[in-house]
Amino acid sequence: MTADATAPLVLFACIHNSGRSVAAQVLTRHYAAGTVAVCSAGSEPGSTVDPAVARVLAERGLSAADHVPTLLDRDLVQAADVVVTMGCGETCPVLPGKRYEDWPVADPKGQDLPTVRAIVDDIDRRVRALLGDMHVPVTG
């Protein structure tokens, strides 16, 4: 299901756009079921999705196979209603009129599978809370 043009846009930003922000994007898309638009980007985008993150998402029946790491830029932030930073620090543009949240989530890069599962669990809880704060019904 695709979000309609009036749906709020949530942007998840991290450094490489290959782990944390990808998991947040996939989980938000799943739970919001088209009631919000969602994208992710990185201040220094990598070339692929972290294989451990992709595996943990696949264990949940979710896929990140279509994700291509994207450069975080001012236009993406400008288009977003909610910007969630996940370790991109000072490189994330701050614009007036946006809702910003900073999630201090561990970087899954190079971590073992149990650690990555715990990181994705943390992101999952945060995504559900964010959607609740936005009054978006959570499915799945």
C-alpha positions as CSV (number, residue, x, y, z in Angstrom):
1,M,0.0,0.0,0.0
2,T,1.3,3.5,-0.9
3,A,0.7,6.6,1.2
4,D,-1.5,9.2,-0.4
5,A,-0.3,12.7,-1.2
6,T,-1.8,14.2,2.0
7,A,-0.1,11.7,4.3
8,P,2.6,13.0,6.6
9,L,6.2,12.2,5.6
10,V,8.6,10.7,8.1
11,L,12.3,10.9,7.3
12,F,14.8,8.6,9.1
13,A,18.4,9.8,8.8
14,C,21.6,8.1,9.9
15,I,25.1,8.0,8.6
16,H,25.2,5.3,6.0
17,N,21.5,4.7,5.3
18,S,22.2,1.0,5.3
19,G,21.2,-0.2,8.8
20,R,19.3,1.8,11.5
21,S,17.4,4.2,9.2
22,V,16.6,1.3,6.8
23,A,15.1,-0.8,9.6
24,A,13.1,2.2,10.8
25,Q,11.8,2.9,7.3
26,V,10.8,-0.7,6.6
27,L,9.1,-1.1,10.1
28,T,7.2,2.2,9.7
29,R,6.0,1.3,6.2
30,H,4.8,-2.1,7.6
31,Y,3.1,-0.7,10.7
32,A,1.6,2.4,9.1
33,A,0.2,0.4,6.2
34,G,0.1,3.4,3.9
35,T,-1.2,6.0,6.3
36,V,2.2,7.8,6.4
37,A,4.8,8.3,3.7
38,V,8.3,7.3,4.8
39,C,11.8,7.6,3.5
40,S,15.3,7.3,4.8
41,A,18.7,8.8,3.9
42,G,22.3,9.1,5.1
43,S,24.8,11.8,5.5
44,E,27.5,9.4,4.0
45,P,25.4,6.8,2.2
46,G,26.8,3.3,1.9
47,S,26.4,1.1,-1.2
48,T,24.1,-1.6,0.2
49,V,21.9,-2.5,3.1
50,D,23.7,-4.1,6.0
51,P,23.3,-7.9,5.5
52,A,22.6,-8.5,9.2
53,V,19.8,-5.9,9.2
54,A,18.3,-7.3,6.1
55,R,18.4,-10.8,7.6
56,V,16.7,-9.6,10.9
57,L,14.0,-7.9,8.9
58,A,13.5,-11.0,6.7
59,E,13.1,-13.1,9.9
60,R,10.1,-10.8,10.6
61,G,8.7,-11.3,7.1
62,L,9.9,-7.8,5.9
63,S,12.2,-7.0,3.0
64,A,14.7,-4.2,2.5
65,A,15.6,-5.7,-0.9
66,D,14.4,-2.6,-2.9
67,H,16.3,-0.1,-0.7
68,V,19.1,1.9,-2.3
69,P,21.1,4.1,0.2
70,T,20.3,7.7,-0.4
71,L,22.1,11.0,0.3
72,L,20.5,13.1,3.0
73,D,20.0,16.6,1.6
74,R,18.1,19.8,2.4
75,D,15.3,18.9,0.0
76,L,14.5,15.7,1.8
77,V,14.4,17.4,5.1
78,Q,12.3,20.2,3.6
79,A,9.7,17.7,2.3
80,A,9.5,15.9,5.6
81,D,7.0,16.5,8.4
82,V,8.9,14.5,11.0
83,V,12.7,14.0,10.9
84,V,14.2,11.3,13.1
85,T,17.9,11.4,13.4
86,M,19.8,8.2,14.3
87,G,23.4,9.1,14.6
88,C,23.9,11.6,11.8
89,G,24.8,14.3,14.2
90,E,25.6,17.8,12.9
91,T,25.3,16.8,9.3
92,C,21.5,16.7,9.4
93,P,20.0,20.0,8.2
94,V,17.7,21.6,10.8
95,L,14.8,23.6,9.3
96,P,12.0,25.5,11.0
97,G,8.5,24.0,11.2
98,K,9.7,20.4,11.4
99,R,9.2,17.9,14.2
100,Y,12.6,16.5,15.1
101,E,13.5,13.5,17.2
102,D,16.9,12.1,17.9
103,W,17.0,8.4,18.6
104,P,20.2,7.3,20.3
105,V,20.2,3.8,18.7
106,A,23.4,1.7,18.5
107,D,24.9,1.2,15.0
108,P,24.4,-2.4,13.8
109,K,27.4,-2.3,11.5
110,G,29.8,-5.1,12.3
111,Q,27.7,-6.4,15.1
112,D,26.7,-10.1,15.7
113,L,23.2,-11.3,14.8
114,P,21.8,-11.3,18.4
115,T,23.0,-7.7,18.9
116,V,21.4,-6.6,15.6
117,R,18.2,-8.3,16.6
118,A,18.3,-6.2,19.9
119,I,18.9,-3.0,17.9
120,V,16.0,-3.8,15.5
121,D,13.8,-4.5,18.5
122,D,14.7,-1.1,19.9
123,I,13.9,0.6,16.6
124,D,10.7,-1.4,16.4
125,R,9.5,0.0,19.9
126,R,10.5,3.5,18.9
127,V,8.6,3.3,15.6
128,R,5.5,2.1,17.3
129,A,5.7,4.9,19.8
130,L,6.3,7.5,17.1
131,L,3.2,6.3,15.2
132,G,1.2,6.4,18.4
133,D,2.3,9.9,19.0
134,M,1.2,10.8,15.5
135,H,-2.2,9.1,16.1
136,V,-1.5,6.6,13.3
137,P,-3.1,3.2,13.8
138,V,-0.5,0.5,14.0
139,T,-1.2,-2.7,12.0
140,G,0.6,-6.0,11.8
